[in-house]
Structures are given as structure tokens and as C-alpha cells.
């Protein structure tokens, strides 16, 4: 199952692939998020084009 993200900046919304997959058995449909450990969450790498540099 592909993971998608939605980003809204100044009222403009963009939906795009996060470039990650999630095993459907580890997806909580009710919560709308993955069931994972902290270690699994840390493995998710944010694509460079999605990073906000301050």
C-alpha cells in the first residue's frame, strides 16, 4: 500500500506520494495512520523536495 501525504501552505494544498510503502496489515484505517514502533517511524526519510529549510 503506497503512503501519500498532503501538505497545505498558505491555503494551497498538494497531495503527493511519500515514496514509502506500508504493509496493509500494519495500517489502522480508523486512525488513518500506520501501526508502528518508534524505530520504524525513524526509518521514514522525508524526501528532500518536501523538507522545509528555515
N, C-alpha and C positions, 0 to 999 in steps of 0.2 A: 504494500500500500504506500503510495507516494505521500510525502508530507508537503503541504503547501503553507504559505504564510501570507498574511495580509498586513500591509503597512499603510498607515494614514499619516500624512504630513500636510499641515495647513488645509485640512478638509479634502485633500486629494488622496484617493485610495488606489493601491496597487496590489493585485494578487499575483503571486509567483511561486514557483517550485522552490523548496528549501534545499533541494539536491540530496535529500535523505529518504530512506525507506523505513517503514515501520511494520513489524510483523503484526498482522491483524489480531492475533491472539493477545497482543500487548496494547491494544487500543481500547480506551474507555469511551464508548460512544456517548454516554450520558454526560460525562465531564468535558468531552471534546478534546481530549489530550491522551498522550501515551502514558502507560503504566510503566514506570522505570525507576531504577535506582539513581542515586546521585552520580555514581560512576558512569552510568550510561548517558546521563544528561551532559556530563563534562565532555564526552566524546563528540557531541554535536558541535560542528565547526560552522560558524557564521560565514557565509561567502563574503569575500572582500567587497563586492559591489553593494552589499547590504549593511556594511559597517558604517557607523556614524562617527566621523572624526570631529573632535571638538577643538 
